[in-house]
Amino acid sequence: MTTIKAQLNHLRVAPRKTRLVADMIRGKSAVEAEAILKQVIKRSADPMAKLLKSAIANAKHNFKIEKKDLKISKVTVDEGPMLKRGMPRSRGQVFPIQKKTSHIILELEQIKTEK
């Protein structure tokens, strides 16, 4: 069984918010996942759709597998490096702000078609 991977690093959306979108498409077919991502109103939905299209293009180019024969086998969202900033507060204090990033790994597998 062939596994097709695509990876997106340093997405400037917190992993906790990105996992909400990843949970929606996990285990779905590639066609169904594209339709779902088109409808979702979340900031991480557009980059996730772009990543899915990239994985589908990898499958088509490298393994000659059509989009209708693919399903999402695994989506992982990990925490990337954090941008650390400060917000000035009273009496000269600085309160920390953490701007989090996400690393997304998307894996597709071929659906077994019966002939």
N, CA, C and O of each residue as an XYZ file, in Angstrom:
460
protein
N       0.852     -1.185      0.000
C       0.000      0.000      0.000
C       0.892      1.241      0.000
O       1.824      1.343      0.797
N       0.605      2.167     -0.883
C       1.423      3.371     -0.996
C       0.881      4.470     -0.087
O      -0.328      4.649      0.055
N       1.802      5.190      0.516
C       1.454      6.320      1.369
C       2.037      7.571      0.750
O       3.227      7.624      0.438
N       1.204      8.570      0.574
C       1.621      9.838     -0.014
C       1.616     10.885      1.081
O       0.626     11.031      1.798
N       2.720     11.618      1.217
C       2.849     12.603      2.287
C       2.962     14.006      1.722
O       3.498     14.225      0.635
N       2.439     14.956      2.498
C       2.665     16.374      2.242
C       2.802     17.052      3.592
O       2.140     16.667      4.555
N       3.660     18.059      3.664
C       3.959     18.673      4.945
C       3.936     20.189      4.830
O       4.388     20.756      3.835
N       3.404     20.839      5.861
C       3.370     22.299      5.941
C       3.964     22.703      7.274
O       3.479     22.278      8.323
N       5.004     23.517      7.250
C       5.665     23.959      8.473
C       5.448     25.446      8.705
O       5.243     26.212      7.764
N       5.494     25.837      9.953
C       5.462     27.237     10.386
C       4.178     27.970      9.988
O       4.231     29.143      9.618
N       3.039     27.303     10.058
C       1.749     27.969      9.825
C       1.448     28.837     11.033
O       1.453     28.341     12.159
N       1.187     30.117     10.829
C       1.016     31.060     11.926
C      -0.405     31.013     12.511
O      -1.077     32.039     12.627
N      -0.837     29.820     12.868
C      -2.105     29.580     13.560
C      -1.780     28.611     14.688
O      -0.990     27.686     14.500
N      -2.370     28.808     15.836
C      -2.092     27.943     16.980
C      -2.498     26.500     16.669
O      -3.511     26.279     16.006
N      -1.728     25.520     17.135
C      -2.029     24.118     16.843
C      -3.397     23.682     17.372
O      -4.068     22.856     16.753
N      -3.800     24.226     18.490
C      -5.095     23.872     19.088
C      -6.247     24.231     18.142
O      -7.231     23.497     18.049
N      -6.117     25.356     17.448
C      -7.152     25.789     16.506
C      -7.062     25.010     15.187
O      -8.078     24.733     14.550
N      -5.842     24.665     14.791
C      -5.643     23.926     13.554
C      -6.159     22.493     13.681
O      -6.654     21.920     12.710
N      -6.041     21.914     14.884
C      -6.511     20.539     15.104
C      -8.024     20.421     14.927
O      -8.518     19.354     14.563
N      -8.766     21.498     15.177
C     -10.218     21.481     14.966
C     -10.549     21.192     13.503
O     -11.472     20.434     13.208
N      -9.795     21.796     12.597
C     -10.002     21.587     11.162
C      -9.495     20.211     10.749
O     -10.122     19.533      9.935
N      -8.355     19.797     11.312
C      -7.786     18.489     10.975
C      -8.728     17.358     11.381
O      -8.831     16.356     10.673
N      -9.410     17.508     12.507
C     -10.344     16.480     12.970
C     -11.539     16.317     12.034
O     -12.124     15.237     11.948
N     -11.899     17.393     11.334
C     -13.046     17.335     10.418
C     -12.774     16.463      9.193
O     -13.690     15.834      8.663
N     -11.520     16.423      8.743
C     -11.218     15.715      7.491
C     -10.530     14.372      7.697
O     -10.352     13.620      6.739
N     -10.147     14.063      8.906
C      -9.422     12.807      9.174
C     -10.290     11.605      8.818
O     -11.427     11.500      9.278
N      -9.751     10.685      7.990
C     -10.466      9.469      7.609
C     -11.407      9.615      6.426
O     -11.981      8.621      5.982
N     -11.583     10.810      5.906
C     -12.490     11.046      4.781
C     -11.766     10.785      3.455
O     -10.538     10.701      3.407
N     -12.553     10.660      2.382
C     -11.950     10.547      1.053
C     -11.429     11.928      0.644
O     -11.841     12.945      1.202
N     -10.530     11.953     -0.323
C      -9.911     13.210     -0.743
C     -10.942     14.175     -1.333
O     -10.869     15.382     -1.105
N     -11.893     13.642     -2.086
C     -12.929     14.479     -2.708
C     -13.825     15.087     -1.629
O     -14.157     16.271     -1.680
N     -14.207     14.272     -0.663
C     -15.075     14.724      0.431
C     -14.350     15.751      1.313
O     -14.954     16.732      1.745
N     -13.062     15.527      1.580
C     -12.278     16.447      2.400
C     -12.141     17.814      1.731
O     -12.208     18.846      2.399
N     -11.949     17.819      0.415
C     -11.877     19.093     -0.320
C     -13.176     19.876     -0.191
O     -13.157     21.093     -0.005
N     -14.305     19.177     -0.289
C     -15.615     19.834     -0.164
C     -15.807     20.396      1.241
O     -16.341     21.494      1.403
N     -15.378     19.656      2.248
C     -15.504     20.117      3.635
C     -14.652     21.361      3.858
O     -15.121     22.341      4.438
N     -13.400     21.323      3.399
C     -12.494     22.454      3.620
C     -12.938     23.715      2.889
O     -12.624     24.829      3.309
N     -13.668     23.531      1.796
C     -14.187     24.686      1.059
C     -15.260     25.426      1.871
O     -15.426     26.637      1.729
N     -15.980     24.690      2.718
C     -17.098     25.251      3.476
C     -16.726     25.760      4.871
O     -17.447     26.576      5.444
N     -15.619     25.290      5.412
C     -15.241     25.622      6.789
C     -14.777     27.072      6.883
O     -13.983     27.539      6.066
N     -15.285     27.776      7.894
C     -14.898     29.170      8.094
C     -13.908     29.218      9.262
O     -14.257     29.628     10.369
N     -12.682     28.797      8.999
C     -11.593     28.855      9.966
C     -10.355     29.317      9.220
O     -10.217     29.064      8.023
N      -9.461     29.991      9.917
C      -8.281     30.547      9.266
C      -7.343     29.468      8.735
O      -6.646     29.683      7.744
N      -7.324     28.315      9.388
C      -6.413     27.253      8.965
C      -7.000     26.364      7.870
O      -6.319     25.453      7.398
N      -8.237     26.602      7.456
C      -8.876     25.769      6.432
C      -8.242     25.977      5.052
O      -8.062     25.010      4.310
N      -7.907     27.200      4.702
C      -7.311     27.473      3.380
C      -5.921     26.843      3.226
O      -5.664     26.181      2.220
N      -5.013     27.035      4.207
C      -3.721     26.346      4.076
C      -3.855     24.821      4.084
O      -3.085     24.128      3.418
N      -4.824     24.300      4.831
C      -5.034     22.844      4.881
C      -5.538     22.351      3.525
O      -5.142     21.274      3.080
N      -6.406     23.122      2.859
C      -6.901     22.754      1.531
C      -5.758     22.770      0.511
O      -5.675     21.904     -0.360
N      -4.895     23.756      0.635
C      -3.742     23.857     -0.257
C      -2.797     22.668     -0.056
O      -2.241     22.138     -1.017
N      -2.625     22.262      1.193
C      -1.784     21.100      1.508
C      -2.383     19.813      0.954
O      -1.663     18.950      0.452
N      -3.718     19.691      1.049
C      -4.404     18.525      0.500
C      -4.244     18.465     -1.020
O      -4.010     17.393     -1.577
N      -4.370     19.599     -1.683
C      -4.180     19.648     -3.140
C      -2.752     19.253     -3.517
O      -2.529     18.591     -4.530
N      -1.794     19.666     -2.694
C      -0.400     19.311     -2.935
C      -0.188     17.803     -2.806
O       0.523     17.203     -3.611
N      -0.806     17.195     -1.794
C      -0.678     15.751     -1.598
C      -1.331     14.985     -2.750
O      -0.811     13.962     -3.194
N      -2.475     15.487     -3.231
C      -3.167     14.856     -4.366
C      -2.302     14.957     -5.628
O      -2.212     14.007     -6.405
N      -1.665     16.122     -5.822
C      -0.773     16.312     -6.969
C       0.435     15.382     -6.872
O       0.893     14.855     -7.886
N       0.957     15.175     -5.653
C       2.073     14.236     -5.460
C       1.654     12.824     -5.861
O       2.411     12.114     -6.524
N       0.452     12.417     -5.462
C      -0.050     11.077     -5.773
C      -0.218     10.896     -7.277
O       0.127      9.855     -7.836
N      -0.754     11.929     -7.918
C      -0.998     11.854     -9.363
C       0.313     11.800    -10.142
O       0.456     11.014    -11.078
N       1.261     12.635     -9.750
C       2.521     12.730    -10.486
C       3.446     11.542    -10.217
O       4.011     10.968    -11.147
N       3.597     11.176     -8.941
C       4.584     10.155     -8.574
C       4.063      8.723     -8.695
O       4.817      7.819     -9.055
N       2.766      8.512     -8.395
C       2.241      7.146     -8.355
C       1.115      6.881     -9.354
O       0.606      5.762     -9.419
N       0.718      7.892    -10.135
C      -0.358      7.766    -11.131
C      -1.679      7.303    -10.488
O      -2.378      6.451    -11.036
N      -2.009      7.875     -9.319
C      -3.246      7.537     -8.614
C      -4.212      8.713     -8.766
O      -3.828      9.865     -8.563
N      -5.450      8.426     -9.120
C      -6.454      9.470     -9.302
C      -6.997      9.938     -7.947
O      -6.897      9.233     -6.943
N      -7.574     11.148     -7.947
C      -8.085     11.757     -6.718
C      -9.212     10.950     -6.089
O      -9.301     10.866     -4.864
N     -10.059     10.364     -6.898
C     -11.208      9.613     -6.373
C     -10.799      8.318     -5.672
O     -11.592      7.739     -4.929
N      -9.560      7.858     -5.905
C      -9.064      6.622     -5.287
C      -8.249      6.873     -4.018
O      -7.602      5.956     -3.513
N      -8.273      8.102     -3.497
C      -7.459      8.440     -2.326
C      -8.316      8.737     -1.104
O      -9.431      9.245     -1.219
N      -7.776      8.411      0.073
C      -8.413      8.803      1.324
C      -7.344      9.289      2.289
O      -6.177      8.912      2.182
N      -7.750     10.122      3.226
C      -6.817     10.671      4.204
C      -6.637      9.643      5.310
O      -7.579      9.323      6.035
N      -5.422      9.130      5.433
C      -5.171      8.102      6.440
C      -4.693      8.717      7.750
O      -4.962      8.178      8.823
N      -3.987      9.841      7.668
C      -3.404     10.413      8.879
C      -3.201     11.907      8.709
O      -2.692     12.359      7.683
N      -3.601     12.677      9.719
C      -3.324     14.112      9.766
C      -2.801     14.412     11.156
O      -3.496     14.187     12.147
N      -1.580     14.919     11.237
C      -1.045     15.297     12.540
C      -0.728     16.777     12.544
O      -0.210     17.321     11.570
N      -1.049     17.421     13.659
C      -0.758     18.835     13.842
C       0.124     18.950     15.080
O      -0.311     18.675     16.198
N       1.364     19.360     14.862
C       2.323     19.509     15.952
C       2.632     20.983     16.167
O       2.385     21.824     15.303
N       3.179     21.273     17.341
C       3.527     22.644     17.664
C       4.872     22.998     17.047
O       5.829     22.230     17.146
N       4.942     24.156     16.413
C       6.189     24.643     15.836
C       6.850     25.625     16.790
O       6.461     25.722     17.954
N       7.840     26.349     16.305
C       8.506     27.331     17.172
C       7.568     28.489     17.522
O       6.686     28.855     16.745
N       7.781     29.047     18.704
C       6.922     30.108     19.204
C       7.612     31.463     19.041
O       8.796     31.605     19.347
N       6.873     32.439     18.564
C       7.391     33.810     18.532
C       7.061     34.434     19.882
O       5.895     34.484     20.275
N       8.067     34.903     20.585
C       7.850     35.445     21.924
C       7.895     36.963     21.858
O       8.895     37.551     21.446
N       6.816     37.580     22.263
C       6.678     39.027     22.251
C       6.265     39.488     23.639
O       5.962     38.669     24.506
N       6.253     40.802     23.850
C       5.848     41.330     25.148
C       4.843     42.447     24.996
O       4.874     43.203     24.025
N       3.944     42.544     25.973
C       2.944     43.607     25.996
C       3.258     44.508     27.190
O       3.283     44.028     28.323
N       3.495     45.783     26.967
C       3.800     46.662     28.089
C       2.592     46.822     29.021
O       1.458     46.991     28.574
N       2.864     46.766     30.302
C       1.828     46.922     31.329
C       2.229     48.039     32.286
O       3.216     48.742     32.073
N       1.452     48.180     33.324
C       1.678     49.274     34.258
C       2.989     49.095     35.029
O       3.485     47.978     35.171
N       3.532     50.183     35.515
C       4.755     50.253     36.322
C       5.955     49.639     35.615
O       6.827     49.063     36.265
N       6.010     49.755     34.294
C       7.171     49.302     33.535
C       7.289     47.799     33.375
O       8.334     47.304     32.952
N       6.236     47.064     33.704
C       6.284     45.615     33.559
C       5.993     45.211     32.118
O       5.383     45.961     31.356
N       6.440     44.016     31.766
C       6.158     43.450     30.446
C       5.514     42.091     30.647
O       6.058     41.237     31.346
N       4.347     41.890     30.030
C       3.681     40.597     30.089
C       3.959     39.847     28.798
O       3.879     40.431     27.717
N       4.286     38.554     28.893
C       4.644     37.798     27.685
C       3.443     37.468     26.804
O       2.337     37.224     27.288
N       3.696     37.470     25.494
C       2.712     37.032     24.502
C       3.393     35.939     23.688
O       4.514     36.116     23.210
N       2.707     34.807     23.535
C       3.252     33.700     22.759
C       2.470     33.587     21.452
O       1.272     33.302     21.457
N       3.154     33.812     20.344
C       2.525     33.651     19.033
C       2.913     32.279     18.525
O       4.054     32.062     18.117
N       1.965     31.347     18.549
C       2.267     29.949     18.271
C       2.169     29.629     16.784
O       1.435     30.272     16.034
N       2.934     28.611     16.382
C       2.907     28.147     14.999
C       2.627     26.650     14.974
O       2.785     25.963     15.983
N       2.208     26.151     13.814
C       1.842     24.747     13.657
C       2.650     24.103     12.546
O       3.010     24.746     11.560
N       2.928     22.815     12.727
C       3.477     21.962     11.676
C       2.415     20.914     11.365
O       1.969     20.199     12.262
N       2.004     20.816     10.093
C       0.961     19.865      9.684
C       1.567     18.820      8.766
O       2.271     19.153      7.812
N       1.290     17.550      9.055
C       1.691     16.445      8.180
C       0.420     15.720      7.750
O      -0.356     15.262      8.590
N       0.212     15.617      6.443
C      -0.978     14.984      5.892
C      -0.548     13.767      5.079
O       0.324     13.867      4.215
N      -1.160     12.623      5.356
C      -0.838     11.397      4.624
C      -2.086     10.856      3.947
O      -3.154     10.767      4.551
N      -1.926     10.497      2.676
C      -3.011      9.898      1.903
C      -2.663      8.442      1.621
O      -1.490      8.078      1.533
N      -3.684      7.622      1.483
C      -3.461      6.238      1.050
C      -4.483      5.883     -0.013
O      -5.544      6.499     -0.114
N      -4.143      4.890     -0.792
C      -5.012      4.464     -1.884
C      -6.136      3.596     -1.344
O      -5.905      2.703     -0.528
N      -7.367      3.863     -1.806
C      -8.510      3.052     -1.447
C      -8.459      1.785     -2.296
O      -8.241      1.851     -3.505
N      -8.656      0.652     -1.671
C      -8.643     -0.615     -2.415
C      -9.892     -0.690     -3.269
O     -11.002     -0.780     -2.744
N      -9.721     -0.655     -4.574
C     -10.856     -0.741     -5.481
C     -11.045     -2.201     -5.908
O     -10.083     -2.888     -6.252
N     -12.259     -2.646     -5.879
C     -12.565     -4.036     -6.245
C     -12.997     -4.084     -7.691
O     -13.774     -3.244     -8.144
N     -12.484     -5.087     -8.430
C     -12.790     -5.182     -9.847
C     -13.652     -6.389    -10.129
O     -14.014     -6.634    -11.280
